Amino acid sequence: MKDSDEVENKIIEILKKNQITPIISGNPLLLGTIRIYEEEKLSTILDELKIVFQEYKSYNLATSHVSSCCTLSYEEIRYKVDI
């Protein structure tokens, strides 16, 4: 049985491979978010996450663009993994 630490480690590995500093919140057993400041890398990250998540019982991925007057804009990936 795969545990939440394994899921999180795989996600961090994908982000680091794509030169993105991991900013992850949430519990991979339930729901987590990842901020992607380099919009051009979003597609690659999503493709790699799908490959990792296919190993599990089920998963959901959603993205949205977040912009604010006070911070840099970013793409937010929300995920839910059922281990």
N, C-alpha and C positions, 0 to 999 in steps of 0.2 A: 504494500500500500504506500502511495506517495504522500508526503506530508507537506504542510504549508511552507516550511523552510526551503524545501526543494523547489517549489514553484517560485518563491521569491528569488532564490539564487539564480534560477534560469532567466528570470526577467532582468535582474541586475546584469547578468552576463551579456544579454542582448543589448542593453543600453550602453554598457561600457565598450562593447565591440564597435558600436556606432558613434563613439566619442561623445556620449551624452551622460552627464552626471546624474546618477539615479536620484530622483525625488519621488519617492513612493510613499503613499499613505494607505492605511487600511489593512485589513487582514485578508491574505489571499484565499482563505477559506470562504470568505463572504464577498467583500467588495473592496477594490483598490483603485487608486488613480495614479496616473503617471503624467507629468508635465513634459512636453516636448517643445523647446524654444526654437529649434531648427526645423521649421515647417517642411523643408524639403526631405527630411528624414522620416516623416510620419509614415509614409507608405511602406518603407522597408521595415520599420519597427512593427507595424501591424501585421505584415506578412510573417515575420519571425515569431511574433506572439501566437499567431494562429497555429503555427507548426507545433509549438510547445504545448499549447492548450488542448490540441487534438488528442493528446495522450490521456486526458482526464475524462471523467464521466460526462461532463457538459461544461460549457462556458458561454459567456456573452461578452462582446466587446462593443463599445460605443465611443464616438469621438465628438468633440465640439471645439470650436474656436473661442478662446477667451481673450477679451481685450479690456483694458482698464486705463483710466487716465493716469494712474499712479505707478503702474508696473509695465514691464514688457508684455506684449501679447504672446500667447502660447496656444498650442494644441493640447487638449486634455484627453487622455485615453482613460476610460472607465472600464474595469473588467470585473467579472464575477466568475469564479471557478468552483465547480463542484467536484471535490476530490473523491 
